[in-house]
Amino acid sequence: MTRTVLPIGPFHPLQEEAEFFQLYVDGETVVDMDVRISYNHRGIEDISTRRTFDQVPYLVERVCGICSASHPLAYIQAVEELAGITPPERSLYLRTIVNELERLHSHLLWVGLAGHFLGYNTVFMWAWKYREPVLDLLEATTGSRINYANAKIGGSRRDIPNELAPRILSVLSELEGKLEMLTGAVLDDYVLHLRTKGVGVLSREDARDYCVTGPTARASGIAIDVRRDDPYAAYDRIEWNVISAAEGDVFAKAKVRLLECFESIKIIRQCARQLPEGPIEVPVAAIPPGEAVGHVEAPRGETFHYVVSDGGPCPARHKVRAPSYVNIPSFKAACVGQPLADVTIALAAVDPCYSCTERLAVALDARTRRPLYTFDDLVRLSQEKTARLAREV
């Protein structure tokens, strides 16, 4: 068998960030694939240890622009558990509203991009148009369309006035009708069926082996959801359903995300109607020594933050694991055996966030435990390699 090596990345029009996928193809069929992540590193976990506990939420909401509510909430819940803090009831509902608006924003963004990758730009324009009122609601409830900074240790930074509830309900009702039309157009379109059914299949067994999470897992018949399995915020106080499918293909992933939008509307509607009276925060004293883990169901799946305190003003250790870190490698199981033309949409189907996969490895001398290379050494080696490649070209 003659194999051709086909690189996708680290820079590619499909990828908004640097990531590398090396495909091995036999004719038009992908027979193997190598995933290489972590081309970007911003050092967020390390920077966190030099920020106060109350400053860290502003930092971690920048792990991913689409998960600006999920990451801070996971961190905050870890610190609250560590310190034995119980936030007020009203703040739990506020957190739920913002996180579900974020889920709507993320899923509609994905549906639009999926339509664009398939050449169905009508879906792209519809989905992004219907996403705008969601972003307007985020701005009305938090003051920003991105990086919301609404949650804090001990509660919420900003209240949602009761008089804003009618506007939220009105926007949701209008959005629900548009989503029904969009969902029907996508799920009933014969051409989209041909283009997505049986494409990029991630079997239930492969989904378990790769430990995938979120819609990627639920589309393969694994109905896991942190909101139900380990409830937080106000999710155990309202009625909603976990959406899943069994096929594991691109169509199933699209179906799960579209139907989850209706569940998000149901959740926000109940929270807006049942929003309890009372304070939105409690006083927070110094964070005691200890460790804890907080996790939430981000739009792409479970994200968790592990926080260690030594009794000082800053975290002593902060570890982040976002859903894309486990979802992206599953692309290998989904694309092997597929035609080359289906590879990009199979990758897009997991809704990859490359900034969430950032990791930094430090090479240490086995005897002295000192780093083999400093930062300046790495910069020098990179510049030397660039100069060498320029001469060869």
N, C-alpha and C positions, 0 to 999 in steps of 0.2 A: 504494500500500500504506500503510495506517494503522498506525503503530507506537505501542505503549504502552511507556513506560519504567517498569520495575519494579525498585526497588532491593532488594538483599539485603545487609544490613549498613549501616554498620560493626558494629552490634550486632544479633544474630539468634539465636534459640534453637538453631539448628543449629550455630552457630559458638561455640566456647569462648573465642575471642579476637576482637579487632576486625579486620575485613577487609571490603572493600567490593566487591561485584559488581553492576554495573548492567546489567540485562537489557533487551533490546529485543524485545518480543513482538508478533507479529501473530496476534491471536486467542489460541490456546493454544500457538502454536509460537514457540520462541525463534529469532530471526533474526540477532541479533548480541549481543555481550556485551563489557563493558569491565571489566578486572580492575585493582583498585587495592590495592596491598599497602603494608606498612610503616606501619601506624597505630601500632604500638608500637615504641619504641626504647629499649633499656636501656644502650647504649653498651659492650657487652661487649668489642668489639675494642679500644676505647680504654682501658678499665679494665685490660685485659690488659697493656698497656705500663707499668702502674704496679704490677704484681705480679711477684714473683720467678718464675723459670721453674718452680719446684716448687709455687708457689701457683696457677698458672694452671689446672691440671686441675680444682681445686675450683670455679673460676669457670666454665669452659666446660661442665662437666657440667650446669650450670643453663641452658644454651641451650635445652634441651628435656628435660622430666622423663622422657620415655619413652626418650630416647637418652642416658642418663646414663653409659653405658659407651662409646658410639661416639665422641662428640665428644672426650672426654679422650684416647682411644686414638689418634685421628687426630693430635691435637696432639703427643702424646708421641712418636709414631713420627716426626713431622717433626723434633722436637728431637734424637731419637736418631740420625737420619740426619745431621743437621747436625753433631753432635758425634762421630760415629763410634762410637756406643755399641751394643754387642750385648748384649741382655738374656739372662739364663739360659734354658735350654730349658724348665725347669719353669714359669717365668713366662709363656711363650708359651702353654702349655696352660691355665694359669689364666685368662689373658685371653680365650681362645677360649670356655671354659665360660661365663664371665660374659656375654660378648657374645651367645652363642646363647640363654642364658636370657632376656636382654633381648629378643631377637627373638621368642621364644615369647610373652613378656609383651605385646609390642606388637601382634603379629598377632592374638592372642586378644582383646585390647582392641578392635581394629578390627572383628573379626568380630561381636563383641557389639554394638557401636554400629551397624554396618550392619544387623543384624537389627532393632534398635530403630527406625532410620530407616524401615525398610520395614513397621513395624507387627508384626514377628515377634518379640515379646518373649520367647518361649520360647528362641530362639537367643541373645538377649541374656543371659538368666539363666544358660543353660548355659555359654556361653563365659566369662563373668566368674567363674562358680563354678570352672571348670577352670583359670582363670588364678591363683587363689589359691595352689595348691601351688607354682607357679612363683615367685611372689613370696616364699613361705616359703623356697624354696631360695636365692633371692638374698639373703635376710636371713641364712640359715645360712652362706653362703659369703663374704659381704662385710660383714655386720653391719647392712645396711640394705635396705629394700624399694625404695628410690629414692635417687638420688645416691650411688652405691655407693663411690666413691673407692677402687677396688681397684687401679687401675693407676698407676704412677709412672714417671718418667724413670729408666730402668735396670732396670725389672722390675715387681714387684707389691708393694703395701703389706702385703697380708695373704695368708697361705697357706691352702690348703684341706687340712685334715688328711686323711691317707689313710683314716682310719676313717670319714670322712664319705662316701666313695665309695659304700658299699652303700646309704646312704639316698638318694643322688642317683639311683642305678640303680633303686631301688624306686619312687621317685616318678615317674620317667620311664616305667617299665613300666605303672604304673597310669594315667598321663596318656595314654599312647599308645592304650590301649583306649578311653578316653573320647573322644579325638580322632577315632578311627575312626568311632564312633557319630555324633559331631557332624558330621564331614565327609560321611558318608553321608546324614544328614538334610538337610544344606544342598544337596549336589550332586544329590540324587535327587528333591528336592521340586518337583513340577510347577508349583505356584504361584510359587515362587521363580524357576523357569526363565522363566515368562511375564513376571515383574517385572524381571528383570535381563538376560536374553539380548537382544542387539541394542540395549541401552540404553547411552547414553554411550560410544559406540564411538570409540576413539582408534586411528586407522589406523597401520600401521607407518611410513608416510611422515610423518604428523603427529608421531608419537613421535620420529622422527629430527629433524624440523624444530625441535621444541621442546626437544630435547636431554634428554628425560626420562630417569629412571634408576630403579633398583630394581624392585619389583613392577609399577609403572606401565609401565615399558619391557618387562619380561619378559612381561606379559600381552598386549602388542602384537607379540609375535614377535621381540623383540630380546633375545637371551639373554646379557645382560651381567651380570657379577657380579665385583666387585673381589676377593672371596675366592678366586676361581679365576683371574681375568685378571691380577692382580698380588698374589700370595699374601702374607699377613702372618700374624702369630701362628702357630698350628699348622695352618692350613687346608691346607697342602700336604703334611702328614704323615698325613692321614686320608682315608677314602673318603666321598664325598658327591656329590650331583648338583645341577645348576642347574635349577630348575623354570621352565618357560615355557609360554605358550599363544599362539595365533595370532589369536584373535577380537578382542581389544582392548576388549571390553565390560565391564560391571560384573561379570557372571558370571565372566569370565576372571580378573579381578583378585581376586575372592573365591577362586577355585580355586587360583590361584598361591599366595596367602598360606596357605591351609589346607594345601596339600601341602608348602609350605616348612616348616611346623611339624614334619612328620615328618622332614625332613632335619636340622632343628635338633636333634631328639631323637637322631638317628643320630650327629651330630657330638659332642654332649655325652657320649653313652654311650661312644664311642671314647676321648675325652679322659680321662674318669674312669677307664677301664680301663688306659690307657696312660700315665698321669701319671708322668713320670720323676722320679727322686729328684734332689736337689741344691738349691742356693740359689735364692731367688726374686728376688734383686736383685744388682746390681753397684755398686761405688762410682762416684759421678758427680762429676767435677771441674767447674771453671767451663766454661760453654758458650762456645765460641770464636766469633769473627765468622763470618757466613755466612748462607745462606738454604736452606730446604728445604720440601718439601711432604709431608704425610702424609695418606693417605686410607684409609678403611675402608668396608665395606658395612654401613651402618646399616639398621635395619628398613625405612625408606622408600627407601633407595638410597644412592648414593655421597655421602659427606660428606668434604670435604677442608679442611685447615688449612694455610695458608701462614705460615711463621714466619721472621722476619729477626732476627738477633742482631748487635749491634755490639760484643760482648765484655763488655757490662755484665751486671748481675744480672737484668735484665728483658728481655723481647722488645722490640726496637726497632719492630717492626711485626708485626701478627697479623691475618690475613685469614681469615674463615670463610665457607664456602659449603655450606649444608645442602641436602639433596635437595628439600625443599619449594619452594625458591627457583626451581627449574626445573620441578617437577611441577605446581604450582598453576596457572601460566598455561596449561598444556595443557588445562585445563578448558574454555577457550573453544572449542577444536577439537572437544571431546567433546559439548558441549551445544547448539551451533548446529544447528538443524533438529530438535531434540528437543521433545517436549511439555513444557510447563511443569512438570507433575507429576513428571517424571523428573530435573529439574535438581538437586535436593538430593542424591539418591543418586549422581548422576554426579560431583558435587563430592566427596562423601564417599568415593567409590571411589579417589581418589588419596591418601587418608589425609593430608589437609593438616595441617601444623603451622605456624601463623601466626607464632609467636614465632621460628621459624627464618628467616623472611623479612625480619626487621627490617633496615632500612637508614636512614641519615641523610644527607641532601644538604645541603651548605653552599653558599649563594649568595655568590660573591665578586665584588667590583668588578673589572671587566675591566682597569682601569688600575692600581689600587693593590694588587690581590690581597688586600684586606682584606674580612672578612665584612660583608655588607650588614645582617645582623640579628644581634644578640646573643641569648643565651638569654632574657634579661629582655624583650627586644623581642618575642620569639615568645610569651611568656606574656601580655604586655600585649595583643597583637593577638588572641590567643585569648579573653581575657576580654572585650575590646571586642566581638568577634563574638558571643559568648554573650549579652551584654547586648542587642545589637541584635536577635538572633533572639527573645529573650524579649519585647521590645517589640512585635515584629511579630506574634507569636502572641497 
